[in-house]
Amino acid sequence: MNVKELDYDLPDRLVAQFPLPGRDESRLMLYDRGAKRIQHTYFTMLPEYLNSGDLLVFNESRVVKARVIFEGKGGGKMEIFFLSHIGG
């Protein structure tokens, strides 16, 4: 894998620092595989997009306050955040 494949622009304003007080106010990104398009909505709208037999997968990972910064020979830097599964 080429490290450049992992490089993308993520503005600081789009990185959540804390959960919202009303968790159902969280934003939701939908991907329509048929139309190959992305749609932005809110978590409260999720039931409108679900059909009988759909499978939901829940990601319970958390960001640990741990990171490693690598510096390449050419001066480029890569920052890695470690995730940890919390719970049973």
C-alpha positions as CSV (number, residue, x, y, z in Angstrom):
1,M,0.0,0.0,0.0
2,N,1.2,3.5,-0.8
3,V,1.0,5.9,2.1
4,K,-0.2,8.6,-0.2
5,E,-3.5,6.6,-0.6
6,L,-4.2,7.5,3.0
7,D,-3.7,11.3,2.5
8,Y,-6.8,13.5,2.3
9,D,-7.8,16.9,3.4
10,L,-9.8,17.0,6.6
11,P,-10.4,20.5,7.9
12,D,-10.2,20.9,11.7
13,R,-13.7,22.3,11.8
14,L,-15.0,18.9,10.7
15,V,-13.3,16.9,13.4
16,A,-15.6,16.4,16.4
17,Q,-13.8,17.2,19.7
18,F,-16.7,16.2,22.0
19,P,-20.0,14.4,21.5
20,L,-23.1,16.6,21.0
21,P,-25.4,17.0,24.0
22,G,-28.2,15.5,22.0
23,R,-26.5,12.5,20.4
24,D,-29.3,12.1,17.9
25,E,-28.3,15.5,16.5
26,S,-25.2,13.9,15.0
27,R,-24.6,14.2,11.3
28,L,-25.0,11.2,9.1
29,M,-23.3,10.5,5.8
30,L,-25.2,8.2,3.4
31,Y,-23.7,6.5,0.4
32,D,-26.1,5.5,-2.4
33,R,-24.3,2.6,-4.1
34,G,-26.7,2.6,-7.0
35,A,-26.3,6.2,-7.8
36,K,-22.7,6.4,-6.5
37,R,-23.4,9.6,-4.6
38,I,-23.0,10.8,-1.1
39,Q,-25.8,12.5,0.8
40,H,-25.5,14.3,4.2
41,T,-28.4,14.2,6.7
42,Y,-28.8,13.7,10.5
43,F,-28.9,10.5,12.6
44,T,-32.5,11.2,13.5
45,M,-33.4,10.5,9.8
46,L,-31.8,7.0,9.8
47,P,-35.1,5.0,10.1
48,E,-36.3,6.6,6.9
49,Y,-33.4,5.0,5.0
50,L,-33.7,1.5,6.5
51,N,-35.5,-1.4,4.9
52,S,-36.6,-4.8,6.2
53,G,-33.6,-7.1,6.3
54,D,-31.0,-4.3,6.4
55,L,-28.0,-5.0,8.6
56,L,-26.6,-2.4,10.9
57,V,-23.0,-2.6,12.1
58,F,-22.0,-0.6,15.2
59,N,-18.5,0.7,15.6
60,E,-17.7,1.2,19.3
61,S,-14.1,2.1,18.9
62,R,-12.8,5.1,20.8
63,V,-9.8,7.4,20.1
64,V,-7.1,6.9,22.7
65,K,-5.0,9.9,23.7
66,A,-2.0,8.3,21.9
67,R,-0.4,9.2,18.6
68,V,2.8,8.6,16.8
69,I,4.3,10.9,14.3
70,F,6.6,9.5,11.6
71,E,8.9,11.6,9.5
72,G,10.0,10.4,6.1
73,K,13.4,10.8,4.6
74,G,12.0,13.5,2.3
75,G,10.7,15.5,5.3
76,G,7.0,14.4,4.9
77,K,5.2,13.6,8.1
78,M,2.5,11.0,9.0
79,E,0.5,11.1,12.2
80,I,-1.2,7.9,13.4
81,F,-3.9,7.8,16.1
82,F,-4.4,4.6,18.0
83,L,-7.9,3.2,18.5
84,S,-8.9,1.0,21.4
85,H,-12.0,-1.1,21.8
86,I,-13.7,-0.2,25.1
87,G,-16.4,-2.5,26.5
88,G,-17.3,-6.2,26.4
